[in-house]
Amino acid sequence: TSQLAAIPADSLPGLSSAQLNAIPTSVITTLSTDQISSLTKLQVSYIPTGTLQNLSTAQIVALKSSQIAGLTQTQISSLTTSQVSKLTDEQIGALSNPQVISLTALQVQSLSTAQISAMSSTQIGAMSTSQISNLTTADIKTIASSDSQVQSLTTGQISALSTTQISTLFALGSLGFTNRQVGGFTSTQLQAITTKQLNEFSNDQIKALSAYQVGSLTTA
């Protein structure tokens, strides 16, 4: 371990993937943050998932945005919830849409409101319906505070929201839904909206409701 620690950080990028894979997990986890951040994007993509899971919070946070972007979907989904919850805003912003989609339900639930806020509208729109349904009430409140994130939700994501999530969005005055999104509300979701909230719909939003949706309101 002491021998590897003695290797200058600027020399590590010269190691091949075979050399990197030959280094035991117990040794990789002793690398300094400078050494970790010196690895190339390609080298990081070759770190075994078992080794990646054993990196400390300091080592994970030391990864540059370019290195985070180089992680495979398998590597992303293998990160522990503790590691995911410590990702910086910059690292969160570096995640590609495929990487976002690869996050597990538990990983999504471990995201802080600050991390959700750091996500771009494109990243929010890329989330699967399962991931959306696993967002906490606090996460939904965070999304509700951003019109761009609200409007990035697809009709499929909208229909996957629970009545509790829908109620949370509207309770916070989230009325920035596009006409397309309004047309994606299920009858159950619409019935979870209060009369006061429905009265705040714009004329265009009301017009976007289908006959079936309107019919569900009358029987609510």
Secondary structure, DSSP 8 states (H G I E B T S, - for coil): -HHHHTS-GGGGGGS-HHHHHTS-HHHHTT--HHHHHHS-HHHHHTS-HHHHHTS-HHHHHHS-HHHHHHS-HHHHHHS-HHHHHT--HHHHHH--HHHHHT--HHHHHH--HHHHHHS-HHHHHHS-HHHHHT--HHHHHHHHT-HHHHHH--HHHHHHS-HHHHHHHHHTT-----HHHHTT--HHHHHTS-HHHHHTS-HHHHHHS-HHHHHHHHT-
